[in-house]
Amino acid sequence: MLQHTQGMNPPDFDYGFNLNYGKRYTDNTPLTAQIRALIDIDTARQAKDNSTL
């Protein structure tokens, strides 16, 4: 999850896809769900910025 919000990705990187991908696994425990929710805030911002949301 975190790797997609760090560093340089191509301009057309599909951040929007990452907002749902694997969510059924990360929602299995409260801790991973909380971590993902925090990372998804940044992922959603980046998706909005490059129009992939």
Phi and psi in radians as a Rosetta constraint file:
Dihedral C 1 N 2 CA 2 C 2 CIRCULARHARMONIC -1.187 0.35
Dihedral N 2 CA 2 C 2 N 3 CIRCULARHARMONIC -0.569 0.35
Dihedral C 2 N 3 CA 3 C 3 CIRCULARHARMONIC -1.046 0.35
Dihedral N 3 CA 3 C 3 N 4 CIRCULARHARMONIC -0.489 0.35
Dihedral C 3 N 4 CA 4 C 4 CIRCULARHARMONIC -1.400 0.35
Dihedral N 4 CA 4 C 4 N 5 CIRCULARHARMONIC -0.195 0.35
Dihedral C 4 N 5 CA 5 C 5 CIRCULARHARMONIC -1.826 0.35
Dihedral N 5 CA 5 C 5 N 6 CIRCULARHARMONIC -0.022 0.35
Dihedral C 5 N 6 CA 6 C 6 CIRCULARHARMONIC -1.957 0.35
Dihedral N 6 CA 6 C 6 N 7 CIRCULARHARMONIC 2.609 0.35
Dihedral C 6 N 7 CA 7 C 7 CIRCULARHARMONIC 1.316 0.35
Dihedral N 7 CA 7 C 7 N 8 CIRCULARHARMONIC -2.867 0.35
Dihedral C 7 N 8 CA 8 C 8 CIRCULARHARMONIC -1.801 0.35
Dihedral N 8 CA 8 C 8 N 9 CIRCULARHARMONIC 2.161 0.35
Dihedral C 8 N 9 CA 9 C 9 CIRCULARHARMONIC -1.961 0.35
Dihedral N 9 CA 9 C 9 N 10 CIRCULARHARMONIC 2.796 0.35
Dihedral C 9 N 10 CA 10 C 10 CIRCULARHARMONIC -1.023 0.35
Dihedral N 10 CA 10 C 10 N 11 CIRCULARHARMONIC 2.670 0.35
Dihedral C 10 N 11 CA 11 C 11 CIRCULARHARMONIC -0.982 0.35
Dihedral N 11 CA 11 C 11 N 12 CIRCULARHARMONIC -0.523 0.35
Dihedral C 11 N 12 CA 12 C 12 CIRCULARHARMONIC -1.727 0.35
Dihedral N 12 CA 12 C 12 N 13 CIRCULARHARMONIC 0.331 0.35
Dihedral C 12 N 13 CA 13 C 13 CIRCULARHARMONIC -1.013 0.35
Dihedral N 13 CA 13 C 13 N 14 CIRCULARHARMONIC 2.324 0.35
Dihedral C 13 N 14 CA 14 C 14 CIRCULARHARMONIC -1.528 0.35
Dihedral N 14 CA 14 C 14 N 15 CIRCULARHARMONIC 1.405 0.35
Dihedral C 14 N 15 CA 15 C 15 CIRCULARHARMONIC -1.137 0.35
Dihedral N 15 CA 15 C 15 N 16 CIRCULARHARMONIC -0.598 0.35
Dihedral C 15 N 16 CA 16 C 16 CIRCULARHARMONIC -1.012 0.35
Dihedral N 16 CA 16 C 16 N 17 CIRCULARHARMONIC -0.668 0.35
Dihedral C 16 N 17 CA 17 C 17 CIRCULARHARMONIC -1.023 0.35
Dihedral N 17 CA 17 C 17 N 18 CIRCULARHARMONIC -0.697 0.35
Dihedral C 17 N 18 CA 18 C 18 CIRCULARHARMONIC -1.231 0.35
Dihedral N 18 CA 18 C 18 N 19 CIRCULARHARMONIC -0.265 0.35
Dihedral C 18 N 19 CA 19 C 19 CIRCULARHARMONIC -1.199 0.35
Dihedral N 19 CA 19 C 19 N 20 CIRCULARHARMONIC -0.428 0.35
Dihedral C 19 N 20 CA 20 C 20 CIRCULARHARMONIC -1.977 0.35
Dihedral N 20 CA 20 C 20 N 21 CIRCULARHARMONIC -0.414 0.35
Dihedral C 20 N 21 CA 21 C 21 CIRCULARHARMONIC -1.086 0.35
Dihedral N 21 CA 21 C 21 N 22 CIRCULARHARMONIC 2.198 0.35
Dihedral C 21 N 22 CA 22 C 22 CIRCULARHARMONIC 1.340 0.35
Dihedral N 22 CA 22 C 22 N 23 CIRCULARHARMONIC 0.072 0.35
Dihedral C 22 N 23 CA 23 C 23 CIRCULARHARMONIC -1.069 0.35
Dihedral N 23 CA 23 C 23 N 24 CIRCULARHARMONIC -0.562 0.35
Dihedral C 23 N 24 CA 24 C 24 CIRCULARHARMONIC -1.123 0.35
Dihedral N 24 CA 24 C 24 N 25 CIRCULARHARMONIC -0.446 0.35
Dihedral C 24 N 25 CA 25 C 25 CIRCULARHARMONIC -1.455 0.35
Dihedral N 25 CA 25 C 25 N 26 CIRCULARHARMONIC -0.737 0.35
Dihedral C 25 N 26 CA 26 C 26 CIRCULARHARMONIC -1.312 0.35
Dihedral N 26 CA 26 C 26 N 27 CIRCULARHARMONIC -0.334 0.35
Dihedral C 26 N 27 CA 27 C 27 CIRCULARHARMONIC -1.471 0.35
Dihedral N 27 CA 27 C 27 N 28 CIRCULARHARMONIC 0.012 0.35
Dihedral C 27 N 28 CA 28 C 28 CIRCULARHARMONIC -1.217 0.35
Dihedral N 28 CA 28 C 28 N 29 CIRCULARHARMONIC -0.486 0.35
Dihedral C 28 N 29 CA 29 C 29 CIRCULARHARMONIC -2.265 0.35
Dihedral N 29 CA 29 C 29 N 30 CIRCULARHARMONIC 2.596 0.35
Dihedral C 29 N 30 CA 30 C 30 CIRCULARHARMONIC -1.022 0.35
Dihedral N 30 CA 30 C 30 N 31 CIRCULARHARMONIC -0.684 0.35
Dihedral C 30 N 31 CA 31 C 31 CIRCULARHARMONIC -1.124 0.35
Dihedral N 31 CA 31 C 31 N 32 CIRCULARHARMONIC -0.875 0.35
Dihedral C 31 N 32 CA 32 C 32 CIRCULARHARMONIC -1.175 0.35
Dihedral N 32 CA 32 C 32 N 33 CIRCULARHARMONIC -0.555 0.35
Dihedral C 32 N 33 CA 33 C 33 CIRCULARHARMONIC -1.135 0.35
Dihedral N 33 CA 33 C 33 N 34 CIRCULARHARMONIC -0.701 0.35
Dihedral C 33 N 34 CA 34 C 34 CIRCULARHARMONIC -1.177 0.35
Dihedral N 34 CA 34 C 34 N 35 CIRCULARHARMONIC -0.743 0.35
Dihedral C 34 N 35 CA 35 C 35 CIRCULARHARMONIC -1.083 0.35
Dihedral N 35 CA 35 C 35 N 36 CIRCULARHARMONIC -0.810 0.35
Dihedral C 35 N 36 CA 36 C 36 CIRCULARHARMONIC -1.085 0.35
Dihedral N 36 CA 36 C 36 N 37 CIRCULARHARMONIC -0.712 0.35
Dihedral C 36 N 37 CA 37 C 37 CIRCULARHARMONIC -1.021 0.35
Dihedral N 37 CA 37 C 37 N 38 CIRCULARHARMONIC -0.702 0.35
Dihedral C 37 N 38 CA 38 C 38 CIRCULARHARMONIC -1.165 0.35
Dihedral N 38 CA 38 C 38 N 39 CIRCULARHARMONIC -0.763 0.35
Dihedral C 38 N 39 CA 39 C 39 CIRCULARHARMONIC -1.197 0.35
Dihedral N 39 CA 39 C 39 N 40 CIRCULARHARMONIC -0.633 0.35
Dihedral C 39 N 40 CA 40 C 40 CIRCULARHARMONIC -1.104 0.35
Dihedral N 40 CA 40 C 40 N 41 CIRCULARHARMONIC -0.449 0.35
Dihedral C 40 N 41 CA 41 C 41 CIRCULARHARMONIC -1.056 0.35
Dihedral N 41 CA 41 C 41 N 42 CIRCULARHARMONIC -0.823 0.35
Dihedral C 41 N 42 CA 42 C 42 CIRCULARHARMONIC -1.233 0.35
Dihedral N 42 CA 42 C 42 N 43 CIRCULARHARMONIC -0.693 0.35
Dihedral C 42 N 43 CA 43 C 43 CIRCULARHARMONIC -1.066 0.35
Dihedral N 43 CA 43 C 43 N 44 CIRCULARHARMONIC -0.747 0.35
Dihedral C 43 N 44 CA 44 C 44 CIRCULARHARMONIC -1.121 0.35
Dihedral N 44 CA 44 C 44 N 45 CIRCULARHARMONIC -0.679 0.35
Dihedral C 44 N 45 CA 45 C 45 CIRCULARHARMONIC -1.082 0.35
Dihedral N 45 CA 45 C 45 N 46 CIRCULARHARMONIC -0.787 0.35
Dihedral C 45 N 46 CA 46 C 46 CIRCULARHARMONIC -1.178 0.35
Dihedral N 46 CA 46 C 46 N 47 CIRCULARHARMONIC -0.627 0.35
Dihedral C 46 N 47 CA 47 C 47 CIRCULARHARMONIC -1.126 0.35
Dihedral N 47 CA 47 C 47 N 48 CIRCULARHARMONIC -0.703 0.35
Dihedral C 47 N 48 CA 48 C 48 CIRCULARHARMONIC -1.149 0.35
Dihedral N 48 CA 48 C 48 N 49 CIRCULARHARMONIC -0.720 0.35
Dihedral C 48 N 49 CA 49 C 49 CIRCULARHARMONIC -1.120 0.35
Dihedral N 49 CA 49 C 49 N 50 CIRCULARHARMONIC -0.567 0.35
Dihedral C 49 N 50 CA 50 C 50 CIRCULARHARMONIC -1.933 0.35
Dihedral N 50 CA 50 C 50 N 51 CIRCULARHARMONIC 0.328 0.35
Dihedral C 50 N 51 CA 51 C 51 CIRCULARHARMONIC 1.061 0.35
Dihedral N 51 CA 51 C 51 N 52 CIRCULARHARMONIC 0.635 0.35
Dihedral C 51 N 52 CA 52 C 52 CIRCULARHARMONIC -1.945 0.35
Dihedral N 52 CA 52 C 52 N 53 CIRCULARHARMONIC 0.232 0.35
